[in-house]
Amino acid sequence: MSLKQKTITGLFWTFTEQFVSKGIGFIVQIILARILLPEEFGLIAMIMVFIGIGHSMVDSGMTSSLIRTMNSDQRDYSTVFFINVIVSFLVYGIIFFCAPAIATFYEQPILADLVRVYALIIVIQSFVTVQITRMTKEMNFRIQLIIQIPSIIVGGIVGIVMALYGWGVWALVYMALVRTLISTIQYWFYTGWRPDWVIDREKLWSHFNFGYKLTLSGFINILFTNAYNIVIGKYFSAAQVGYYARADELQKFPVRSLSQALNKVTYPMFSEIQNDNEKLRMVYRKVMQQVMFWITPMLTFGFVAAEPLFRFILTEKWLPAVPYFQIICIVGLLYPIQAYNLNVLKVKGRSDLFLKLSIIKRSITTIGIILAIPYGIFALLYFQVLNSFISYFINSYYTGIFIDYPTMNQLKDILPIILIGVGCGALVHLVGYELMKLEQAHDLVQISAVLILYCVLYFGIHIGSKSLPFTDFKELILHKIYKPA
């Protein structure tokens, strides 16, 4: 199968996997949000930084090294597998003994028990990181879809039933544990891969030498991605953490679903053409334009229809999260292209530069958060917007060097898409809420009217102008779907 065919097939299955699994998970979260209180979600958000750091330490960037290594063999996979498992137990032990300190930091005694139980996920997942890596490298996303769906459904049922019976925040903890355990069992069943009892020192050093820089970078990235949860949890209430976390999750649903789906395909694809800069630049530009073509209308629609969306989906108790969500939508626009810029550094083997950039960006983040804290949550959110622009310019500068695709050229390729999307959103708001007085209508009517108006405008402009991202989508996807047998 050619690289193009593998990519198209991979895109189909990874998009299906991401949107089906994320969609089911999203529905489960909506149901739980209607049952549980914002502060209960806030408690989970407070500990996620420690879980994320634990995952990063276990992986050590070695799975990324396996993907980019052209001829990984059984000794490579077995070595990484056993190191991941050993490190997972060490990491869990650290978290277990640090749990009381975490609870003291947030002044929430329940967090000690919560983090000790939730962190078991780190150990469980360490047993399947290599299996997932092998499937990703082979672009075998169909099996991953088969694995994810029952895991999410069973875990979701457990969480909802426990929430209905008054388990509160523990419903969220056990839902995550059950989901992880079921997916782990399935990965062992479906992949058929088993490690040999070997740890090859030479291969370990090779993967670790590439991966440890990504680990340190990932450690820093997770810490600062969750920095807002940490700061809000420390200086404000658990309910406000819950509002912020819910707004952030809703924004990330379309953004991360799309970008992660593409990332799972593009990283191994980029790795295969890592030595052909011209081809890498062409593919990167097309991927970036496709991401922006779909992300921009999703986030703009969410921004315009935020209040009726929150009220209809989550009930009025979550309305304080609306302004948080609208600000974070701006941040979401730049997230995918930041990630793809960094992918170029990884496939080029420059994990050292990856780490250096992380340190620079997080230093800026630290200074900004310290300056914003005295002015409240909204100052933190507005700084988050500013920081996303700064991070994009830093990341894109080096992509320009390595594949001759400078920042200004990137902006020329994506700015028209953003301007069309935002312009359509402004027009829909003017027509819907200023002229048609939609705010007086039922929430579902508001949501439907805004969605229809926006889609007609946005896609109508792209179809009428035969824009490049629409043309690429039609040729790459629609042609594949409707191609005669």
ABEGO torsion letter per residue (X at the ends): XBAAAAAAAAAAAAAAAAAAAAAAAAAAAAAAAAABBAAAAAAAAAAAAAAAAAAAAAAGGAAAAAAABABBBAAAAAAAAAAAAAAAAAAAAAAAAAAAAAAAAAGBAAAAAAAAAAAAAAAAAAAAAAAAAAAAAAGBAAAAAAAAAAAAAAAAAAAAAAAAAGAEAAAAAAAAAAAAAAAAAAAAAAAGBBBBBBBBAAAAAAAAAAAAAAAAAAAAAAAAAAAAAAAAAAABBAAAAAAAAAAAAAAAAAAAAAAAAAAAAAAAAAAAAAABAAAAAAAAAAAAAAAAAAAAAAAAAAAAAAAAAAAAAAEAAAAAAAAAAAAAAAAAAAAAAAAAAAAAAAAAGBAAAAAAAAAAAAAAAAAAAAAAAAAEAAAAAAAAAAAAAAAAAAAAAAAAAAAGBBAAAAAAAAAAAAAAAAAAAAAAAAAAAAAAGAAABBAAAAAAAAAAAAAAAAAAAAAAAGBAAAAAAAAAAAAAAABBX
